[in-house]
Amino acid sequence: MGNSQPQASIHNSDDMLETVLRLLDDIIPAQPFIVCGNSYGGYIARGIAHLRQDLVRGLMLMAPMIIPEFEDRVVPKQTVLKRDNMLISQLPPEDADEFSSMGVVQGQSEWERFRNEILLPSKQTNYEFLNRIRQNGYGFTFDISSTLEHPTLIRGC
């Protein structure tokens, strides 16, 4: 949802999934494929694997969203294992706050990865579009729990 143009027809995650499925049907009709997704894209990938079980031959999820509703998530209190205070003090205050609020290991290489993979992409987010999806149904209207009989890899950050 970063550089993509918002589509008026997409109001919720069901619409997003349907749009992706139509694209897949246009590009690779009735052909087997492997699907990969990161974060919210991981949630969409799970929806694809559920609705196209006959075609999906593999699934790779990277830090996937599992529980769409924020209030239903149970997250442990952050425990910082390593903090480079010199590095944190040299960052712009807003960036330091973002990194410190999420990072468990807060060193130079972790900062660079956070900046490149989370911070910079998040600055491209179209929040109007994202909020519309969150307000109208961030989770699917159906249960995506299913068994995939093909290789699956799930990787956290």
N, C-alpha and C positions, 0 to 999 in steps of 0.2 A: 504494500500500500504506500510505498515511498514515491517513486517516480511515475507510477501508473496514473492515468487520468481517471478520476471517479466516473463511474457509469451510473446514470440516473436509474437504471433498472435494478441495480444492486442495493437492496435495503437491509439485508441480513446475511448470516453465514450460509443459509440454505441457497439464497440467490447467488452468492459467491461461488459455492460449490457447483451449482447448476451451470454457471458461466464457464467454469474450468472444464467441466465434463463435456459441454458442447464444443469447446475448443479442441479437446482431445479427440472427440468423435469426428471433427472436421479434419484434423491433421493426421491421425492414425486410426482410421475407422476399423473397428473390430480386430485390431492388432494387439498382441500382448506387449506389455511395457512394464518398466520399473518406475516407481514414483518416489520422489524425495521431497521433503519439506522441512523448513526451519521455523520454529516458534509457531505463529498462527498458521503458516504454511504447512507445518506438521499436522495441525488439526485438519486442515483441508485435505492433506494427503491421506489421513485416516478415513475421511469421508469418501474419497475416491476409492480407496482399497475396499471399503465396505460395499459401495454400490457397483463396483466393477470387479468383484472377486474373480469372475471368470477370465479376466484379462490381465490383472495385476500379477506379475511374476516375482516381485520383490518390493520391499518397502524400506526406506531409510529415513529416520526421523532424527533431527538434530534439535535438542532442547525444545521438544514439542510442547505446545499448549495442550494440557490434558483436561483441566477443569476450566471451562470458559468463564464462568461467573466468579468475579473476584471475591465476593463475599463467601463463596463456598470453598475457597482455597485455604488450606492450613499450611502455613509456612513457618518453619522454626525461626527463632530469633537469630539474627546475623551474629556470627562469631568470626572476628577478623583474626586470621592465623599469622599474617605478616603484613606490616605496614611500613612503607618507606616514607617517613615524615618529611624528609627533604623533597622528595618528588611531589608529594601532595601539596606542600607549601609553594611550589613553583607553578602549579597549574592555575588557570583562571578559577576564581572561586566557584562559579557555577559548575564547571567541569569537575572540580575537586569534590564538590558535594554529591554530584551524580555518581562518580566513581566510588567514593567512600560509602555511599548508601547501598551499593550492590556488591562491591568486591570483597571477597573473603581473603584473597591474597592480593595485596596492593603494592606491587612492584612495577618496575619499568616495563617489562615485557607484557605484564597483565594490563597495564595502562594502555599500551599501544594496541593491544588486541581489543580492549573495551572501546577505545576511541574509534578504531576502524570498523568494528563489527556491530557496535551498539550505538554509541553516541552520535557519530556522523550520520549513519542511516536514519536514526530517529529524528534528526533535524529536518529530514526530507518528508516526514510523515504528513499526510493530508489529514489533519485532526478532524476536520468537518466530516469527511467521509468515514473515518474510523469511528467517530462518535455516533454517526447515523447507524452503522452496523451494530455497535454495542447497545444502542438504545432499542433497536428493532429485533434483536435476536443474535447475540454473539455466539451462542451455542446452537447446534442444530436442533430441529424440532423432532428428531428421531434418534434412537440409540445407535451409536456407531460401534458398540462392542461387537466384535466378531473375531473369528479365527482365520488367519491367513496361512494357507498351507505352503507358503514359499518363504525364502530367506527374508528376515527382518533384522534391521540393526537400529537400535535406539541409543543415541548418544546425548549425554547432558553437555553442558558448557565446559 
